[in-house]
Amino acid sequence: MEGMPDDPAEELTMLCERLHPRLVGTLTLHCGDPDVASEIAQEALARAWERWDRVRASESPEAWVFRVAFNLTASRFRRRRRERAAMDRITSRRPPAHRTDAIDALAVRTAVRALPPRQRAALVLRYFADLTVDDTAMAMRCAPGTVKSLTSKAIGALRDELAVDLEEVVGHA
């Protein structure tokens, strides 16, 4: 480059000082966020520093830095789009949250705590931990029929205590 010092480190420092404000401004207009623009500008200049011998020999080091910065911006946009799509897929698979008011939730918790320990364990493992009958039986070290019996008795006791449709409360209608 014409008019540039012979010391490569000094040459790079001068390029960075001259280019940084313009790079950040350009990227801010491009991506709409000055903080993101500053971060990408720093990354692009760091990459120029890592490859300075090759960048220095290129026809236009400034153009190289801008190209890298715009590539980084495009990668960031793609990554964000993929992250949003993944979050949309995850949230669309979730069952809608069951909304009960605080008084109902407290009543259910109190009634569940009042159950005999094995009935409470069977109910909690089946409906709240969402285990299968076989997995619940394995966790409780009993037969699957015992889990079914304990769960049935627990639901009956809660139904009597709360006078509601428990299946609706726990979300397994």
C-alpha positions in Angstrom: 0.0 0.0 0.0 1.3 3.4 -0.9 2.3 5.8 1.8 2.2 3.1 4.4 5.0 2.2 6.8 7.3 -0.7 6.2 6.5 -2.3 9.6 3.6 -4.7 9.1 2.4 -4.2 12.7 2.3 -0.5 12.4 0.6 -0.8 9.0 -2.1 -3.0 10.5 -2.6 -0.6 13.5 -3.1 2.3 11.1 -5.6 0.3 9.0 -7.6 -0.6 12.1 -7.6 3.0 13.4 -8.7 4.3 10.1 -11.2 1.6 9.2 -12.9 0.9 12.6 -15.2 3.9 12.8 -16.3 3.5 9.2 -16.7 -0.3 9.6 -18.9 0.1 12.7 -21.0 2.8 11.0 -21.5 0.7 7.9 -22.4 -2.4 9.9 -24.8 -0.4 12.1 -26.7 0.6 9.0 -26.6 -2.9 7.7 -27.7 -4.8 10.8 -29.5 -2.1 12.7 -27.7 -2.6 16.1 -24.7 -0.6 17.0 -23.5 -3.1 19.7 -23.7 -6.0 17.2 -22.0 -3.8 14.6 -19.1 -3.1 17.0 -18.8 -6.7 17.9 -18.7 -7.8 14.3 -16.2 -5.0 13.4 -13.9 -6.2 16.1 -14.1 -9.8 14.9 -13.4 -8.8 11.3 -10.4 -6.8 12.3 -9.2 -9.6 14.6 -9.4 -11.9 11.6 -7.4 -9.5 9.5 -4.7 -9.4 12.3 -4.6 -13.2 12.4 -4.0 -13.3 8.6 -2.2 -10.0 8.1 0.5 -11.4 5.9 -2.1 -12.6 3.4 -4.5 -9.7 3.8 -1.7 -7.2 3.5 -0.7 -8.7 0.1 -4.3 -8.6 -1.2 -5.4 -5.9 -3.7 -7.4 -4.1 -1.1 -7.1 -5.0 2.6 -10.0 -2.7 3.4 -12.3 -4.5 1.0 -11.1 -7.8 2.5 -12.1 -6.6 6.0 -15.5 -5.4 4.8 -16.2 -8.7 3.0 -15.3 -10.6 6.2 -17.5 -8.3 8.3 -20.5 -8.7 5.9 -20.0 -12.5 5.9 -19.9 -12.5 9.7 -23.1 -10.5 9.7 -24.8 -12.9 7.3 -23.7 -15.8 9.4 -25.1 -14.2 12.5 -28.5 -13.5 10.7 -28.6 -17.2 9.6 -27.8 -18.4 13.1 -30.5 -16.2 14.7 -33.0 -17.4 12.1 -32.2 -21.0 12.9 -32.4 -20.4 16.6 -35.8 -18.7 16.2 -37.1 -21.6 14.1 -35.8 -24.1 16.6 -37.5 -22.2 19.5 -40.7 -22.0 17.5 -40.6 -25.8 16.9 -40.0 -26.4 20.6 -42.7 -24.1 21.8 -45.2 -25.4 19.3 -44.7 -29.0 20.6 -45.4 -28.0 24.2 -48.8 -28.7 25.4 -50.6 -25.5 26.4 -50.0 -24.7 30.0 -52.9 -25.6 32.3 -54.0 -22.5 34.2 -55.4 -22.9 37.6 -55.7 -20.1 40.1 -53.6 -20.2 43.1 -56.3 -21.3 45.5 -57.1 -24.4 43.3 -53.4 -25.2 43.0 -53.0 -25.0 46.8 -56.0 -27.2 47.4 -54.7 -29.8 45.1 -51.2 -29.8 46.7 -52.7 -30.0 50.2 -54.9 -32.9 49.1 -52.0 -34.7 47.5 -49.9 -34.3 50.6 -52.7 -35.9 52.7 -52.6 -39.1 50.6 -51.0 -42.2 52.0 -47.3 -42.2 50.9 -47.5 -45.1 48.3 -50.6 -43.6 46.7 -49.0 -40.2 46.6 -45.8 -41.7 45.1 -47.8 -43.5 42.4 -49.9 -40.5 41.6 -46.9 -38.1 41.4 -44.8 -40.5 39.3 -47.6 -41.2 36.9 -49.1 -37.8 36.4 -46.5 -35.2 37.3 -43.3 -37.1 36.3 -45.3 -38.5 33.4 -43.8 -42.0 33.8 -45.5 -45.0 32.2 -47.1 -47.6 34.5 -44.1 -49.9 34.0 -41.6 -47.2 34.7 -43.6 -46.2 37.8 -43.6 -49.8 38.9 -39.9 -50.1 38.5 -39.3 -46.8 40.4 -41.6 -48.0 43.2 -40.3 -51.6 43.1 -43.8 -53.1 42.8 -45.9 -54.7 40.1 -47.6 -52.7 37.4 -51.0 -53.8 38.8 -50.1 -52.3 42.1 -49.3 -49.0 40.4 -52.7 -49.0 38.7 -54.5 -49.8 41.9 -52.6 -47.2 44.0 -53.2 -44.6 41.3 -56.9 -45.4 41.0 -57.3 -45.1 44.8 -55.4 -41.9 44.9 -57.5 -40.3 42.2 -60.7 -41.5 43.9 -59.5 -40.0 47.2 -58.6 -36.7 45.5 -61.9 -36.6 43.6 -63.8 -37.1 46.9 -61.7 -34.5 48.7 -61.7 -31.8 46.0 -65.0 -32.6 44.3 -63.5 -31.9 40.9 -62.5 -33.9 37.9 -58.8 -34.6 38.8 -58.0 -35.7 35.2 -58.7 -32.2 34.1 -56.6 -30.6 36.9 -53.5 -32.7 36.2 -53.9 -32.2 32.4 -54.6 -35.8 31.4 -58.2 -35.6 30.3 
